[in-house]
Amino acid sequence: MNAADLPAAPAPRPCRAGRRAALLTAAALLGTPAGAVSIDGRLGNPGTVTQALGGSDLLVLLASFSDGRIVGTSPLTGGLFSLSIPNDFAPRLSPMNLCAGVKATPSEPRTYTAETLLVYQVRRNVVATMTQADSATDPTRRTQWVYSDRAARIQGRCTGLNTRYSLTLRQGWNPVMTVSRSGDFQVTNATPGLPYWVQETFTSNARTVFGTLFDGR
């Protein structure tokens, strides 16, 4: 899900929006709580952000649109960020529904895929989505963060499809990568260090367009 795909939400009152922005900035400066999972990253196109938004007052946000709230924040400084997923975030889990030909051992887990990373310019109130991949425009490797309710080994090839799984999940958060080559797809554990790319579609008036998200309702 991308920010551009979402319908507009009712505008929050300006005073609440201002307080929310201040809270986001303060939360980002608190650092990673003990025991929390940290998503550390670097931008592959920092010049895009600097040219469009400037180099200050920037936050990376982990957004849960299904819950209507921002789960975690981090300052974006010099193209680098370290965003913590709080221990009290309880994502809504669903069965993986693996295709025929793919087996999970010892049992199929229930999982949640982190929805969207955003870069947010607080002062200008502008937001854009971020993806993690080996290329901004023609990726062959893409990574997403997946929460699993149990440890599991997932292997096999989808019957009638060019999709294979060779994936080990631990209980908790896991970086999961999809590799595409010549029409074949493999789902596996992520290669460390893939950059993040800010998409070049920027949404103005973010606190109005995504009022529910920023209000935390």
C-alpha positions in Angstrom: 0.0 0.0 0.0 1.3 3.4 -0.9 0.3 6.8 0.5 -1.0 7.9 -2.9 -3.5 5.0 -3.0 -5.3 6.1 0.2 -8.5 8.2 0.3 -8.3 11.6 1.9 -9.3 11.7 5.6 -11.1 14.6 7.4 -8.8 17.4 8.3 -7.7 17.6 12.0 -8.0 20.8 13.9 -4.8 22.9 13.3 -3.9 23.0 17.0 -4.0 19.2 17.3 -1.9 18.9 14.1 0.7 21.2 15.5 0.8 19.3 18.8 1.1 16.0 16.9 4.0 17.3 14.8 5.8 18.4 18.0 5.2 15.0 19.6 6.6 13.2 16.6 9.7 15.3 16.7 10.2 14.7 20.4 9.5 11.0 20.0 12.1 10.7 17.3 14.8 12.2 19.5 14.2 9.8 22.3 16.2 6.9 20.7 15.5 3.2 20.6 13.9 1.8 23.8 15.6 -1.2 25.4 14.7 -4.4 23.7 12.9 -2.8 20.7 13.6 -3.9 17.2 15.5 -1.3 15.2 15.2 -0.7 11.4 18.5 1.0 10.4 18.8 2.4 6.9 20.5 4.7 4.5 19.0 6.5 1.5 20.1 5.7 -2.0 18.9 9.0 -3.3 19.5 11.6 -0.5 19.8 14.4 -3.2 16.1 13.8 -4.1 15.0 14.5 -0.6 17.4 17.5 -0.1 16.2 19.1 -3.4 12.5 18.6 -2.7 12.3 19.0 1.1 15.6 20.5 2.4 18.0 18.8 4.7 16.5 19.5 8.1 13.3 18.8 10.1 13.1 15.3 8.4 11.6 12.2 10.0 11.2 8.6 8.9 7.9 7.2 10.0 6.7 3.6 10.2 3.0 3.9 9.4 0.2 1.4 10.1 -2.7 2.5 8.0 -4.8 -0.5 9.1 -4.5 0.7 12.7 -4.6 4.4 11.7 -1.4 5.4 13.6 2.3 6.0 13.4 4.1 3.1 15.0 7.7 4.5 15.1 9.8 7.5 14.2 13.4 8.4 13.6 15.2 11.6 12.6 16.7 11.4 9.1 20.1 13.0 9.2 22.8 12.8 6.5 20.7 10.2 4.7 20.7 7.8 7.7 18.0 6.7 10.1 17.5 4.3 13.0 13.8 3.6 13.6 12.6 1.5 16.5 9.4 -0.7 16.5 8.1 -0.4 20.1 7.6 -3.6 22.1 4.0 -2.8 22.7 3.0 -2.7 19.0 0.8 -5.7 18.5 0.2 -6.1 14.8 -2.9 -7.8 13.4 -1.7 -11.3 12.3 -3.1 -13.4 9.4 -2.2 -16.9 8.1 0.4 -16.8 5.4 -1.8 -18.8 3.1 1.1 -20.4 1.4 0.5 -21.7 -2.1 0.4 -25.3 -3.0 3.9 -26.8 -3.3 5.3 -24.7 -0.4 5.6 -26.1 3.1 6.1 -24.5 6.5 8.0 -26.5 9.2 6.9 -27.2 11.9 3.7 -25.3 11.1 2.5 -22.4 9.1 2.9 -19.1 10.9 0.6 -16.1 11.3 2.3 -13.0 10.0 2.0 -9.2 9.5 3.9 -7.2 6.9 4.9 -3.7 7.9 2.9 -1.5 5.6 4.7 1.7 4.7 7.8 3.7 5.5 7.4 7.4 5.0 9.8 10.4 5.0 8.1 13.4 6.5 9.2 17.1 6.4 7.7 18.5 9.6 7.9 22.2 8.9 6.6 22.0 5.3 4.1 19.2 6.2 5.1 17.1 3.1 5.4 13.3 3.0 6.6 10.7 0.5 6.9 6.9 0.6 10.1 4.9 0.9 11.0 1.4 -0.4 14.0 -0.8 0.3 15.6 -2.3 -2.9 18.7 -2.6 -5.0 17.4 0.1 -7.4 14.9 2.9 -7.3 13.4 2.3 -10.7 14.2 -1.3 -11.8 14.8 -3.4 -8.7 15.6 -7.1 -8.7 15.7 -7.3 -4.9 13.0 -5.8 -2.6 12.8 -6.1 1.2 9.9 -5.8 3.6 9.7 -6.3 7.4 7.5 -9.2 8.4 6.4 -10.1 11.9 5.9 -13.9 12.6 4.2 -15.4 15.6 6.5 -18.4 15.6 9.8 -19.7 14.2 9.3 -21.6 10.9 11.2 -22.8 7.9 9.4 -22.2 4.6 10.5 -24.0 1.5 9.2 -25.1 -1.9 7.9 -23.9 -5.2 4.4 -22.7 -5.9 2.7 -25.3 -8.1 2.3 -23.9 -11.6 4.1 -20.6 -10.8 7.7 -19.4 -11.0 7.8 -18.5 -7.3 10.1 -20.3 -4.8 10.5 -20.0 -1.1 13.7 -20.5 0.9 13.0 -18.6 4.0 13.7 -18.9 7.7 11.5 -16.9 10.1 12.2 -16.3 13.7 9.5 -15.3 16.2 9.2 -11.6 16.0 10.4 -9.2 13.2 12.2 -10.5 10.1 13.6 -8.7 7.0 12.2 -10.7 4.0 13.4 -10.2 0.5 11.8 -11.0 -2.9 14.4 -11.6 -5.7 13.2 -11.4 -9.3 15.3 -12.6 -12.2 14.1 -13.5 -15.8 10.5 -14.1 -14.7 11.5 -16.2 -11.7 10.8 -15.0 -8.1 12.4 -16.2 -4.9 11.3 -15.2 -1.4 14.2 -15.5 1.0 15.9 -13.8 4.0 17.1 -10.3 3.2 20.5 -9.3 2.1 21.8 -6.8 4.6 22.5 -3.2 3.6 20.0 -2.6 0.8 19.4 1.1 0.5 16.1 2.9 0.9 14.6 5.0 -1.9 12.3 7.9 -1.5 9.7 7.9 -4.2 9.6 11.1 -6.2 5.8 11.7 -5.6 5.4 14.1 -2.7 2.1 14.7 -0.9 1.6 18.2 0.5 -0.7 19.0 3.5 0.1 15.6 4.9 -1.6 16.1 8.3 -4.8 17.0 6.4 -4.7 14.2 3.7 -3.8 11.6 6.3 -5.5 13.1 9.3 -6.5 9.8 10.9 -2.9 8.6 10.7 -1.4 11.7 12.2 -4.0 12.1 14.9 -3.5 8.5 16.0 -7.2 7.7 16.1 
